[in-house]
Amino acid sequence: MKKKIVESPYTIKFVDVLLVIVGAFFIALSMNVFLIPNQIVSGGVSGLSIALNSVFGWSPSAILYVVNVPLLVLCFFTLGYQSGIKTILGSLLLPTFVGLLHGIQPWTETPLLAAIFGGVMIGIGLGLVFRGNASTGGTAILSQIMNKYLKIPMGACVGIIDGMVVLSALLVFDLNTVMYSLISLFIISRVIDLVQVGVNRSKNIFIISEKSEMIRLAILNEVDRGVTNVNIKGGYGNTDKEMLMCVIPEREFNHLKETVLVIDPHAFVVVTSASEVMGRGFSLLKELE
């Protein structure tokens, strides 16, 4: 009998560190080529540094260093050792990358384009960092705490906290700049969730039919997907019935639908979206085990 290897709580995975490094670079690059030149306040300490840079000329990287220290202490107490160490890495890397990339030529001077593409790039960066179970410090730590204790989606947490920072930018910038910033913030929150959940969409199919056995065999043999039998009780006649449940990639949905309708045109079919599916046939990790 194999002994189960218990992973130490102090173990930090290389892939997590790599995600933090790449994510911090994307955020820093976006700040230098999109946000800072166009005064787009994306939220968080990064957005605050952009506002202070515009008013006082202070270095954004220096502001990021100073503000992150007390929040890092909070991170250790609320999110644990692993998150704390990786967050220190992200908190040091982001201002370092911002400083190293300072002076790079802006990729656009059109605020709307800067808000859209800057939001996408920062959303990708933050999503990668969050997937590494870390953050780049600042208000991202507060977003992680909200996500852990209040069970709010990470993208929504970022939107709530950073939205407050963006609205406070009304004290510094004009209304147009703030509206561009809100566009960027919305894109960031959506892209974060997309990066964390993934782009592979699946469908969860529930089928109730008098020909459930024929449909089950067809799904197994023709569609080549697994299926689960669920015993249910019909509400109308209070009779025992059998429901089939099947999760398939979105691209295979039409094939399954046609297969079911050929067997039973009167089958009751309910289709829902499955944002994340793990297991054999869906996860590379599981297939390799």
Backbone torsions as a table, in degrees:
resi	resn	phi	psi	omega
1	MET	NA	128.7	-178.3
2	LYS	-73.2	140.6	173.9
3	LYS	-80.1	135.5	177.5
4	LYS	-78.5	124.8	-179.9
5	ILE	-82.5	118.5	179.2
6	VAL	-90.8	121.3	-178.2
7	GLU	-73.2	131.9	179.0
8	SER	-65.2	139.5	178.1
9	PRO	-65.6	-12.0	-179.5
10	TYR	-99.3	3.4	178.5
11	THR	-77.8	132.5	178.1
12	ILE	-117.6	123.4	-176.1
13	LYS	-76.5	142.3	179.7
14	PHE	-61.7	-39.9	-177.7
15	VAL	-63.7	-34.3	177.5
16	ASP	-65.0	-42.8	178.5
17	VAL	-62.7	-41.1	179.3
18	LEU	-63.0	-41.4	178.1
19	LEU	-61.8	-41.1	179.1
20	VAL	-64.2	-43.3	-178.9
21	ILE	-63.9	-49.6	-178.6
22	VAL	-65.0	-42.4	-179.8
23	GLY	-62.9	-43.4	179.0
24	ALA	-63.3	-37.4	178.4
25	PHE	-64.5	-43.1	179.1
26	PHE	-61.1	-43.2	-179.5
27	ILE	-63.8	-46.7	-179.3
28	ALA	-62.8	-41.5	179.5
29	LEU	-63.4	-43.9	179.2
30	SER	-62.0	-40.6	179.2
31	MET	-61.0	-40.7	-174.6
32	ASN	-79.9	-33.1	-175.9
33	VAL	-99.2	-17.1	-178.0
34	PHE	-121.5	-56.4	-166.1
35	LEU	-78.9	-53.6	-176.8
36	ILE	-61.2	-46.4	-179.9
37	PRO	-62.8	-27.8	-177.1
38	ASN	-106.9	8.1	177.8
39	GLN	55.1	40.5	176.4
40	ILE	-88.5	116.9	-178.9
41	VAL	-91.7	100.1	-173.1
42	SER	-79.9	-7.1	-178.6
43	GLY	106.6	169.0	177.9
44	GLY	68.7	-169.1	179.6
45	VAL	-66.6	-31.1	176.9
46	SER	-61.6	-45.6	177.8
47	GLY	-65.4	-39.1	177.4
48	LEU	-61.8	-40.3	179.6
49	SER	-65.5	-33.4	177.7
50	ILE	-67.4	-42.7	179.1
51	ALA	-64.2	-44.9	-179.4
52	LEU	-68.3	-33.3	175.8
53	ASN	-64.7	-37.9	-179.5
54	SER	-70.1	-36.6	-175.6
55	VAL	-85.3	-47.4	-172.7
56	PHE	-109.0	-10.8	-177.7
57	GLY	77.8	14.5	179.9
58	TRP	-69.7	149.2	-179.6
59	SER	-69.6	124.4	178.1
60	PRO	-58.0	-38.5	-179.1
61	SER	-65.6	-37.5	178.8
62	ALA	-66.3	-40.6	178.6
63	ILE	-62.3	-41.8	179.6
64	LEU	-62.1	-40.5	178.3
65	TYR	-61.9	-46.7	-173.0
66	VAL	-68.1	-43.5	-173.9
67	VAL	-73.8	-27.8	-172.2
68	ASN	-72.2	-23.7	-172.7
69	VAL	-58.1	-55.3	-179.3
70	PRO	-64.9	-32.3	179.6
71	LEU	-70.6	-29.1	176.8
72	LEU	-67.0	-38.1	176.5
73	VAL	-61.5	-44.1	177.9
74	LEU	-61.6	-37.6	-179.9
75	CYS	-61.1	-44.4	-179.7
76	PHE	-60.4	-40.8	-176.2
77	PHE	-74.5	-30.7	-173.2
78	THR	-103.9	-31.5	-174.2
79	LEU	-108.4	-10.7	175.9
80	GLY	98.4	173.7	-173.7
81	TYR	-64.0	-50.0	-176.7
82	GLN	-58.9	-49.8	179.8
83	SER	-62.6	-37.4	-179.0
84	GLY	-63.5	-46.1	-179.3
85	ILE	-64.1	-46.2	-178.5
86	LYS	-69.2	-30.1	176.9
87	THR	-70.7	-36.2	173.6
88	ILE	-59.3	-43.1	177.6
89	LEU	-59.1	-48.8	179.9
90	GLY	-64.1	-37.5	-178.9
91	SER	-68.3	-30.5	177.3
92	LEU	-83.2	-37.7	-177.1
93	LEU	-68.1	-42.5	-174.9
94	LEU	-59.2	-55.4	179.0
95	PRO	-63.9	-30.5	177.4
96	THR	-65.3	-46.6	178.0
97	PHE	-64.5	-39.1	178.7
98	VAL	-60.9	-42.9	178.9
99	GLY	-67.0	-41.3	-178.9
100	LEU	-66.6	-34.8	-178.3
101	LEU	-90.0	1.1	179.3
102	HIS	-61.1	135.1	179.6
103	GLY	97.2	-9.6	176.5
104	ILE	-65.2	143.5	-176.2
105	GLN	-67.2	136.7	177.2
106	PRO	-60.0	145.4	179.3
107	TRP	-85.4	-17.2	175.3
108	THR	-159.1	150.6	175.0
109	GLU	-113.8	14.4	175.9
110	THR	-95.5	115.0	-174.2
111	PRO	-55.9	-39.1	-178.4
112	LEU	-64.8	-44.5	177.8
113	LEU	-63.7	-39.3	178.7
114	ALA	-63.5	-40.4	179.6
115	ALA	-65.2	-41.7	-177.0
116	ILE	-71.8	-56.5	-175.1
117	PHE	-73.8	-32.7	174.2
118	GLY	-64.7	-40.0	177.6
119	GLY	-63.7	-42.4	178.7
120	VAL	-62.1	-45.7	-176.5
121	MET	-67.6	-41.3	178.4
122	ILE	-68.6	-37.8	177.1
123	GLY	-61.0	-41.1	176.9
124	ILE	-63.4	-46.0	-179.1
125	GLY	-61.2	-49.2	180.0
126	LEU	-65.4	-38.6	178.5
127	GLY	-60.8	-41.0	178.0
128	LEU	-65.5	-42.5	179.5
129	VAL	-64.1	-43.3	179.1
130	PHE	-65.6	-34.9	176.8
131	ARG	-65.6	-26.7	174.3
132	GLY	-82.3	10.3	179.9
133	ASN	56.3	44.6	179.4
134	ALA	-143.4	-170.0	173.8
135	SER	-153.4	173.5	177.3
136	THR	-96.6	19.8	-179.9
137	GLY	83.4	-166.3	177.6
138	GLY	62.2	-145.9	-177.6
139	THR	-71.3	-12.0	174.6
140	ALA	-61.0	-31.9	176.2
141	ILE	-64.3	-43.1	178.1
142	LEU	-63.3	-36.0	177.7
143	SER	-64.2	-42.4	178.5
144	GLN	-63.4	-38.9	179.6
145	ILE	-65.5	-43.4	177.1
146	MET	-61.0	-43.7	-179.4
147	ASN	-62.3	-40.0	-177.2
148	LYS	-72.3	-44.3	-171.3
149	TYR	-97.1	-27.3	-179.5
150	LEU	-103.5	-7.1	178.2
151	LYS	59.6	32.2	175.8
152	ILE	-89.9	138.4	178.1
153	PRO	-52.2	143.8	-174.6
154	MET	-58.9	-41.1	179.3
155	GLY	-60.3	-39.2	178.8
156	ALA	-68.1	-38.6	178.3
157	CYS	-60.5	-45.6	178.3
158	VAL	-61.7	-42.1	-179.4
159	GLY	-62.2	-40.3	-178.6
160	ILE	-67.6	-53.0	-175.5
161	ILE	-68.6	-47.5	-178.6
162	ASP	-70.6	-25.5	176.6
163	GLY	-61.3	-37.2	177.7
164	MET	-63.4	-39.6	178.9
165	VAL	-66.7	-42.8	-179.2
166	VAL	-62.3	-44.1	-179.7
167	LEU	-64.9	-32.7	177.5
168	SER	-68.5	-16.9	178.3
169	ALA	-66.9	-12.1	175.5
170	LEU	-60.2	-24.6	179.1
171	LEU	-73.2	-18.6	-174.7
172	VAL	-112.1	-45.1	-174.1
173	PHE	-110.1	170.3	178.0
174	ASP	-79.2	173.1	-174.4
175	LEU	-63.7	-37.6	-179.4
176	ASN	-60.2	-43.8	-180.0
177	THR	-63.1	-41.1	178.8
178	VAL	-64.6	-39.6	179.1
179	MET	-66.0	-40.0	173.9
180	TYR	-61.0	-38.8	-179.9
181	SER	-65.3	-37.9	178.1
182	LEU	-66.0	-37.5	175.4
183	ILE	-60.0	-47.2	179.8
184	SER	-61.2	-42.7	-178.9
185	LEU	-63.5	-41.7	178.8
186	PHE	-61.7	-44.9	179.4
187	ILE	-63.0	-42.2	179.2
188	ILE	-57.7	-48.1	-176.8
189	SER	-64.1	-37.5	179.9
190	ARG	-71.3	-41.2	-178.7
191	VAL	-67.5	-36.1	177.1
192	ILE	-57.3	-49.0	180.0
193	ASP	-63.8	-37.0	179.2
194	LEU	-64.2	-43.2	179.8
195	VAL	-66.5	-40.1	-177.7
196	GLN	-71.7	-40.5	-178.0
197	VAL	-81.8	-36.4	-178.1
198	GLY	104.4	164.8	-176.5
199	VAL	-95.9	-7.9	-179.9
200	ASN	-82.4	101.5	-177.5
201	ARG	-89.2	144.7	179.8
202	SER	-130.3	163.4	177.7
203	LYS	-118.5	138.4	174.7
204	ASN	-103.7	116.6	-172.9
205	ILE	-109.4	129.7	174.2
206	PHE	-114.4	127.7	-174.9
207	ILE	-127.5	127.4	174.0
208	ILE	-120.0	121.5	-175.5
209	SER	-153.5	153.2	174.0
210	GLU	-72.8	-14.2	-179.1
211	LYS	-113.9	42.9	-174.3
212	SER	-62.6	-34.4	-178.9
213	GLU	-66.7	-40.9	178.2
214	MET	-65.5	-40.4	179.8
215	ILE	-67.1	-40.7	179.2
216	ARG	-58.9	-46.0	-179.5
217	LEU	-66.1	-36.6	179.8
218	ALA	-67.1	-39.7	178.2
219	ILE	-64.2	-41.8	-179.0
220	LEU	-67.9	-42.6	-171.4
221	ASN	-95.0	-39.2	-175.7
222	GLU	-92.4	-45.1	179.8
223	VAL	-82.3	-22.7	179.7
224	ASP	61.6	46.8	176.8
225	ARG	-131.9	154.4	177.5
226	GLY	-73.9	158.6	179.8
227	VAL	-145.9	147.7	-179.5
228	THR	-118.1	132.8	176.1
229	ASN	-89.4	129.3	-179.8
230	VAL	-124.1	121.4	177.3
231	ASN	-76.7	127.2	-178.8
232	ILE	-132.3	171.0	176.1
233	LYS	-125.5	122.2	-179.5
234	GLY	-66.9	136.7	-176.8
235	GLY	-76.2	-31.5	-175.4
236	TYR	-71.8	-51.8	-178.5
237	GLY	-103.7	0.0	-178.9
238	ASN	55.3	39.8	-177.7
239	THR	-106.7	152.7	177.8
240	ASP	-75.3	134.4	179.4
241	LYS	-138.1	173.7	178.4
242	GLU	-123.7	131.7	177.7
243	MET	-113.7	141.3	177.0
244	LEU	-102.4	137.6	176.3
245	MET	-123.0	133.2	-178.2
246	CYS	-143.9	133.6	176.0
247	VAL	-109.8	125.5	-176.9
248	ILE	-136.3	155.3	172.2
249	PRO	-61.3	148.1	-175.6
250	GLU	-56.1	-35.5	-176.9
251	ARG	-66.6	-18.4	-178.6
252	GLU	-97.7	2.7	-173.5
253	PHE	-63.9	-45.2	-177.8
254	ASN	-61.9	-38.0	177.7
255	HIS	-61.3	-46.5	-179.8
256	LEU	-65.7	-41.2	-178.6
257	LYS	-60.9	-45.8	179.7
258	GLU	-65.2	-37.2	178.9
259	THR	-61.8	-43.9	-179.8
260	VAL	-66.2	-45.3	-175.1
261	LEU	-70.0	-28.2	175.5
262	VAL	-65.5	-40.1	-179.3
263	ILE	-75.2	-45.0	-178.2
264	ASP	-144.4	97.1	179.8
265	PRO	-62.5	-17.5	-177.5
266	HIS	-102.0	11.6	-179.9
267	ALA	-63.2	142.5	177.1
268	PHE	-92.0	116.5	-174.0
269	VAL	-123.5	128.0	176.0
270	VAL	-117.4	131.1	-177.5
271	VAL	-120.5	127.2	176.1
272	THR	-127.7	159.1	178.4
273	SER	-83.9	139.0	174.6
274	ALA	-115.7	107.1	-172.5
275	SER	-73.2	-27.2	179.6
276	GLU	-146.8	126.9	-179.0
277	VAL	-129.1	130.2	177.7
278	MET	-122.8	138.9	179.3
279	GLY	143.4	174.7	-176.7
280	ARG	-61.0	130.3	-177.6
281	GLY	96.5	-15.9	-179.9
282	PHE	-122.3	-35.5	-176.2
283	SER	-111.3	125.0	178.3
284	LEU	-59.3	-39.4	179.9
285	LEU	-58.5	-44.0	-177.5
286	LYS	-69.5	-35.3	-178.6
287	GLU	-68.1	-29.3	-178.0
288	LEU	-82.8	-12.7	-177.2
289	GLU	-75.1	NA	NA
